[in-house]
Amino acid sequence: MSDTDPTGGGTDVLDRELEELLNKEQIEEGDHERFSHYVPKNKIMESALTGKPVKALCGKLWTPGRDPEKFPVCPTCKEIYEKMKA
């Protein structure tokens, strides 16, 4: 079987689509404005299993899907967390 399909598909297209999906996980333009938020671990796990959104300490509601290590911590979440620890 050939790498290209006469109907327009082929492994070249699949390889490109896979590469695009993997690159979406990298920091994209505009990501510098995004933050990592504090959410209870059990809620993160629940969201991963169910796809339901979570609510951060700052009130942001979203469905986690990016590596939090790539973004700075939300200042509001951090402030609330520090007050909770005290």
C-alpha positions as CSV (number, residue, x, y, z in Angstrom):
1,M,0.0,0.0,0.0
2,S,1.3,3.5,-0.9
3,D,1.8,6.3,1.6
4,T,-0.6,8.4,-0.4
5,D,-4.2,7.6,-1.0
6,P,-5.7,8.8,-4.4
7,T,-8.8,10.0,-2.5
8,G,-6.7,12.7,-0.8
9,G,-5.7,11.0,2.5
10,G,-2.6,9.1,3.4
11,T,0.0,8.9,6.2
12,D,1.3,12.4,5.4
13,V,-2.0,13.9,6.3
14,L,-2.3,11.8,9.5
15,D,1.2,12.7,10.5
16,R,0.5,16.4,10.0
17,E,-2.7,16.2,12.0
18,L,-1.0,14.3,14.9
19,E,1.8,16.9,14.9
20,E,-0.8,19.7,15.1
21,L,-2.6,18.1,18.0
22,L,0.7,17.6,19.9
23,N,1.7,21.3,19.2
24,K,-1.5,22.5,20.8
25,E,-0.2,21.4,24.1
26,Q,2.8,23.8,23.7
27,I,2.5,27.4,24.8
28,E,0.7,29.3,22.1
29,E,0.5,33.0,21.4
30,G,-1.6,34.7,24.1
31,D,-0.9,32.0,26.7
32,H,1.2,34.5,28.7
33,E,-2.1,36.0,29.8
34,R,-3.3,32.7,31.2
35,F,-2.9,31.4,34.8
36,S,-2.8,28.1,36.7
37,H,-5.6,28.1,39.3
38,Y,-6.0,26.4,42.6
39,V,-8.6,23.7,42.7
40,P,-9.0,20.8,45.2
41,K,-7.2,17.7,43.8
42,N,-10.3,15.5,44.0
43,K,-12.2,18.0,41.8
44,I,-9.4,17.9,39.2
45,M,-9.6,14.1,39.1
46,E,-13.3,14.2,38.9
47,S,-13.2,16.6,36.0
48,A,-10.6,14.4,34.2
49,L,-13.0,11.5,34.5
50,T,-16.3,13.2,33.8
51,G,-15.4,16.3,31.7
52,K,-17.3,18.5,34.1
53,P,-15.9,22.0,34.7
54,V,-14.3,22.9,38.1
55,K,-14.4,26.1,40.1
56,A,-11.1,27.6,41.2
57,L,-10.6,29.5,44.4
58,C,-10.9,32.8,42.5
59,G,-14.2,31.7,41.1
60,K,-13.1,30.9,37.6
61,L,-15.1,28.0,36.1
62,W,-13.4,26.0,33.4
63,T,-12.5,22.5,32.3
64,P,-8.8,21.8,33.0
65,G,-6.9,20.5,30.0
66,R,-3.4,22.2,29.9
67,D,-0.3,21.5,31.9
68,P,-0.5,23.9,34.9
69,E,3.3,24.0,35.1
70,K,3.5,26.1,31.9
71,F,1.6,29.0,33.4
72,P,2.0,31.4,36.4
73,V,-0.3,30.9,39.4
74,C,-3.4,33.1,39.4
75,P,-2.7,35.9,41.9
76,T,-6.2,35.8,43.3
77,C,-6.1,32.1,43.9
78,K,-2.7,32.4,45.5
79,E,-3.9,35.2,47.8
80,I,-7.0,33.2,48.9
81,Y,-4.9,30.0,49.4
82,E,-2.4,31.9,51.6
83,K,-5.3,33.2,53.8
84,M,-6.8,29.7,54.1
85,K,-3.4,28.4,55.3
86,A,-3.1,31.1,58.0
